[in-house]
Amino acid sequence: MTAAPQASWNALPGFLLSGFLLAMLGAILPAWGYHRDPADFVAVGNYFLALAIGLVGATYAAPRILERRGLSFLLLLSCALSGTALAYLALVGPPYAAASRMLGTLVLGAGAGLLNGGLFQALSVAYVTDAAGTVIRGGIWYGLGCLLAPLLVLVFTAPAVLWLMAAAPAIFAILFRRAHYVPTTSREHPRLREAVKDFNSSGAILFALLLFFQFGNEWSFAGWLPLLLIRRIGLSPKAALFHLSLYWLFLMGGRMLAVSMLPRVGHGKLLIGCVFSALFGCLILFFTNNAFGAGSGVLFLGAGYASIYPLVAEAIGRRFPYYHPGFFNGIFALALVGGLLAPATLGYAADVFGVGVVIGLPLMGTFVVLLLVPLIWLETKVTGR
């Protein structure tokens, strides 16, 4: 392996921190008491909305910070914001007002957004060489961080977990400062206002819709699975967090399996198989009323979602060379924004229709993904792209 890709691969462990930052909110909600009546689902939706705003704003700002101050500054700033947000949230847990925690989740999202932008920039050399493999390997580290969040909440109290993990960004800041990433050629990333140009392409619209629904499905389950299992099936908070850990474990295991399968299995076959697995998992969770059914649904769901986004990102990268998963890219920016808002939307919907909507909407979203895959294949055949 040459020096350039090797230096690029060294950024992958940073996704461990990214995974924890983004999975922490879904894992800590039961510890904050949102599984009990009266449940303030609107407040939960506001948390996810603040997280999404911080993440989207920071991801949009990352290329500008990178251009003016460099990659090292971008990564160090992300660590400073993340550590500050975690320490603040440790101080303002219940019985403090929910509005005070929105500020913490906003800053947390900003730190995660800057971190992701910096990591994907550091991985640019590897991404150009092997898009699917890079995203899947990053997803494995990300999954480890996501798995860490519910496991820590199972062992420690909510404030203790937040204080413990507030030190993690400082450790990663030291690692980032010592690392020497290979600089990449600067390129212009289309801004959000230029997204309208992509509406002239039917392929871009179909891919953006697929990204929108799949991203929304994954974020919805990551954020709401414990509350869904507690209130709909009757699991204890510890059992629900254990099932959330299984979700991340199966998702991470599926990505590890996908890495070995990619050279030998057609990407289209793998994609459609993953979609059917996720759909089957959704149906099990929709109809089950016991812990065994919940575990089975989580298994198929995590394994199914494991490879969908990496394979879609690779396909988009081939069709639309300007696409880069760490930055906003035309119409695909709109898809990502919509997906990020899905957990917030579920909070407002659950307040009106009940927590069952948490499984109903992603189930419909998975059906849509299943319909979009053959439409994209048909569009590819017709256009010859």
LOVONU-442965 format. One record per residue (C-alpha): residue number from 1; x, y, z. Coordinates in steps of 0.02 Angstrom, whole numbers, plus 50000, padded with zeros to 5 digits. Last residue first. Layout:
% LOVONU-442965
   nr      x      y      z
  NUM      X      Y      Z
...
END
This chain:
% LOVONU-442965
   nr      x      y      z
  385  48739  50273  49097
  384  48646  50193  48949
  383  48499  50313  48970
  382  48365  50178  48958
  381  48463  50044  49051
  380  48512  50163  49191
  379  48334  50226  49208
  378  48275  50046  49223
  377  48405  50009  49357
  376  48353  50166  49451
  375  48170  50115  49441
  374  48217  49941  49502
  373  48296  50017  49661
  372  48159  50148  49689
  371  48021  50023  49729
  370  48117  49938  49870
  369  48168  50109  49938
  368  47983  50158  49941
  367  47941  50000  50038
  366  48079  50046  50161
  365  48002  50218  50185
  364  47832  50140  50220
  363  47910  50035  50358
  362  48007  50189  50417
  361  47839  50279  50440
  360  47749  50138  50530
  359  47887  50094  50654
  358  47893  50263  50741
  357  47707  50287  50706
  356  47674  50162  50844
  355  47730  50292  50971
  354  47562  50378  50970
  353  47466  50475  50837
  352  47483  50656  50894
  351  47641  50659  51002
  350  47712  50520  50893
  349  47698  50633  50740
  348  47797  50774  50824
  347  47933  50654  50880
  346  47934  50564  50712
  345  47968  50729  50625
  344  48122  50753  50733
  343  48184  50579  50689
  342  48158  50614  50502
  341  48247  50784  50498
  340  48415  50706  50457
  339  48340  50616  50308
  338  48272  50777  50236
  337  48441  50863  50254
  336  48527  50715  50170
  335  48408  50720  50023
  334  48426  50908  50003
  333  48615  50891  50001
  332  48598  50758  49867
  331  48522  50891  49753
  330  48686  50984  49744
  329  48829  50908  49843
  328  48847  50954  50025
  327  49008  50885  50095
  326  49077  50726  50176
  325  48995  50602  50058
  324  49078  50677  49902
  323  48979  50691  49740
  322  49063  50792  49603
  321  49085  50635  49498
  320  48897  50608  49476
  319  48862  50436  49402
  318  49008  50344  49483
  317  48993  50438  49649
  316  48805  50406  49653
  315  48837  50219  49635
  314  48966  50222  49775
  313  48850  50318  49891
  312  48709  50194  49853
  311  48823  50048  49896
  310  48881  50129  50058
  309  48700  50176  50105
  308  48626  50003  50076
  307  48765  49898  50153
  306  48720  49881  50337
  305  48535  49925  50324
  304  48487  49745  50296
  303  48595  49671  50434
  302  48528  49799  50558
  301  48346  49770  50509
  300  48359  49581  50497
  299  48435  49570  50671
  298  48322  49705  50746
  297  48169  49610  50687
  296  48231  49449  50764
  295  48269  49535  50930
  294  48099  49618  50935
  293  48014  49453  50893
  292  48105  49368  51036
  291  48063  49511  51156
  290  47875  49500  51127
  289  47730  49588  51040
  288  47783  49574  50859
  287  47684  49643  50711
  286  47777  49804  50664
  285  47946  49740  50724
  284  47930  49588  50611
  283  47875  49696  50463
  282  48024  49813  50485
  281  48144  49666  50491
  280  48072  49595  50330
  279  48093  49764  50245
  278  48273  49776  50303
  277  48312  49602  50235
  276  48225  49643  50071
  275  48329  49802  50053
  274  48490  49709  50093
  273  48455  49579  49959
  272  48420  49717  49832
  271  48587  49798  49870
  270  48687  49637  49867
  269  48614  49590  49699
  268  48655  49762  49628
  267  48831  49758  49698
  266  48868  49592  49613
  265  48949  49472  49734
  264  49132  49416  49735
  263  49233  49574  49765
  262  49097  49649  49877
  261  49075  49497  49988
  260  49222  49523  50108
  259  49178  49705  50141
  258  48993  49658  50152
  257  49028  49540  50298
  256  49108  49682  50395
  255  48961  49793  50351
  254  48838  49662  50410
  253  48932  49643  50574
  252  48920  49831  50603
  251  48732  49831  50569
  250  48709  49675  50676
  249  48805  49754  50820
  248  48716  49921  50801
  247  48545  49838  50810
  246  48605  49723  50949
  245  48655  49875  51053
  244  48481  49946  51024
  243  48413  49779  51084
  242  48516  49795  51244
  241  48451  49972  51265
  240  48273  49904  51256
  239  48314  49768  51383
  238  48386  49897  51503
  237  48234  50011  51482
  236  48117  49863  51515
  235  48022  49792  51367
  234  47836  49826  51352
  233  47812  49798  51166
  232  47745  49970  51115
  231  47812  50083  51254
  230  47980  50005  51292
  229  48019  49940  51117
  228  47973  50106  51033
  227  48067  50210  51162
  226  48224  50104  51135
  225  48209  50108  50943
  224  48182  50296  50926
  223  48349  50375  50880
  222  48437  50236  50785
  221  48272  50179  50709
  220  48232  50350  50638
  219  48410  50385  50583
  218  48418  50227  50477
  217  48248  50255  50396
  216  48281  50440  50360
  215  48446  50400  50275
  214  48359  50267  50170
  213  48214  50381  50123
  212  48319  50531  50071
  211  48458  50430  49989
  210  48333  50339  49880
  209  48247  50504  49837
  208  48416  50581  49793
  207  48458  50432  49682
  206  48294  50448  49590
  205  48312  50637  49567
  204  48492  50622  49508
  203  48442  50490  49381
  202  48300  50596  49315
  201  48425  50735  49280
  200  48360  50913  49252
  199  48326  50923  49440
  198  48515  50926  49463
  197  48523  51111  49421
  196  48407  51151  49568
  195  48544  51099  49687
  194  48644  51256  49650
  193  48575  51345  49803
  192  48650  51210  49913
  191  48825  51240  49851
  190  48917  51132  49726
  189  49085  51073  49793
  188  49235  51151  49706
  187  49392  51050  49708
  186  49553  51061  49806
  185  49681  50928  49764
  184  49714  50823  49915
  183  49838  50847  50056
  182  49907  50684  50129
  181  49865  50672  50312
  180  49996  50691  50446
  179  49930  50636  50615
  178  49998  50709  50778
  177  49860  50840  50794
  176  49726  50714  50751
  175  49785  50594  50887
  174  49791  50731  51018
  173  49617  50790  50967
  172  49557  50609  50978
  171  49605  50603  51162
  170  49520  50771  51194
  169  49364  50710  51103
  168  49358  50560  51222
  167  49359  50663  51383
  166  49177  50713  51364
  165  49142  50527  51351
  164  49162  50498  51536
  163  49065  50654  51584
  162  48922  50603  51469
  161  48920  50424  51532
  160  48924  50481  51714
  159  48780  50603  51685
  158  48671  50464  51609
  157  48707  50335  51743
  156  48830  50196  51702
  155  48822  50016  51642
  154  48675  50013  51520
  153  48714  50192  51466
  152  48889  50132  51420
  151  48821  49991  51314
  150  48696  50107  51230
  149  48835  50226  51171
  148  48973  50099  51131
  147  48872  50019  50992
  146  48863  50185  50900
  145  49051  50205  50916
  144  49079  50029  50850
  143  48956  50064  50709
  142  49056  50216  50656
  141  49213  50110  50650
  140  49121  49985  50540
  139  49042  50126  50438
  138  49214  50196  50398
  137  49258  50026  50329
  136  49096  50026  50228
  135  49125  50203  50163
  134  49303  50162  50110
  133  49256  49996  50030
  132  49115  50076  49931
  131  49222  50220  49866
  130  49382  50125  49828
  129  49521  50231  49749
  128  49433  50400  49756
  127  49379  50364  49934
  126  49556  50314  49987
  125  49627  50480  49930
  124  49480  50577  50004
  123  49494  50498  50176
  122  49562  50654  50261
  121  49420  50752  50180
  120  49296  50622  50242
  119  49366  50640  50417
  118  49361  50830  50415
  117  49180  50838  50356
  116  49129  50705  50482
  115  49212  50799  50624
  114  49134  50965  50574
  113  48962  50885  50572
  112  48990  50794  50738
  111  49042  50955  50825
  110  48893  51049  50754
  109  48775  50910  50806
  108  48842  50916  50984
  107  48822  51106  50984
  106  48638  51088  50939
  105  48616  50942  51061
  104  48682  51051  51203
  103  48571  51198  51157
  102  48420  51081  51153
  101  48464  51022  51328
  100  48418  51191  51402
   99  48249  51185  51316
   98  48208  51022  51404
   97  48204  51111  51572
   96  48318  51047  51710
   95  48250  50898  51809
   94  48324  50814  51709
   93  48496  50831  51628
   92  48581  51000  51621
   91  48757  50965  51688
   90  48797  50808  51588
   89  48729  50897  51434
   88  48860  51034  51459
   87  49003  50909  51472
   86  48945  50822  51312
   85  48928  50988  51218
   84  49101  51049  51272
   83  49183  50887  51217
   82  49098  50894  51047
   81  49140  51077  51017
   80  49324  51053  51059
   79  49336  50893  50956
   78  49259  50977  50803
   77  49379  51124  50822
   76  49528  51005  50825
   75  49468  50919  50665
   74  49443  51084  50572
   73  49609  51154  50634
   72  49703  51001  50569
   71  49614  51009  50400
   70  49661  51187  50358
   69  49615  51361  50418
   68  49537  51452  50269
   67  49495  51311  50148
   66  49448  51187  50283
   65  49339  51315  50372
   64  49249  51345  50207
   63  49232  51159  50169
   62  49162  51127  50346
   61  49027  51262  50344
   60  48893  51157  50257
   59  48934  51009  50367
   58  48925  51123  50520
   57  48754  51191  50473
   56  48686  51018  50436
   55  48750  50942  50598
   54  48693  51086  50707
   53  48522  51090  50626
   52  48506  50901  50639
   51  48550  50899  50825
   50  48426  51040  50858
   49  48290  50944  50766
   48  48333  50785  50859
   47  48315  50872  51025
   46  48156  50959  50968
   45  48078  50792  50922
   44  48116  50728  51096
   43  48035  50884  51170
   42  47881  50852  51062
   41  47878  50672  51125
   40  47846  50732  51302
   39  47795  50567  51380
   38  47670  50581  51523
   37  47704  50443  51556
   36  47876  50360  51561
   35  47993  50315  51418
   34  48059  50494  51411
   33  48145  50476  51580
   32  48317  50551  51543
   31  48393  50377  51554
   30  48265  50321  51424
   29  48326  50461  51307
   28  48511  50418  51329
   27  48529  50290  51191
   26  48444  50392  51054
   25  48546  50546  51100
   24  48714  50455  51107
   23  48703  50382  50932
   22  48768  50539  50843
   21  48913  50574  50960
   20  48958  50391  50980
   19  48967  50361  50793
   18  49075  50514  50763
   17  49197  50460  50899
   16  49220  50289  50818
   15  49224  50378  50649
   14  49393  50448  50700
   13  49462  50271  50687
   12  49457  50291  50495
   11  49582  50435  50484
   10  49732  50318  50469
    9  49660  50252  50305
    8  49711  50416  50220
    7  49890  50402  50278
    6  49896  50225  50205
    5  49815  50285  50043
    4  49953  50414  50020
    3  50100  50309  50079
    2  50071  50171  49952
    1  50000  50000  50000
END
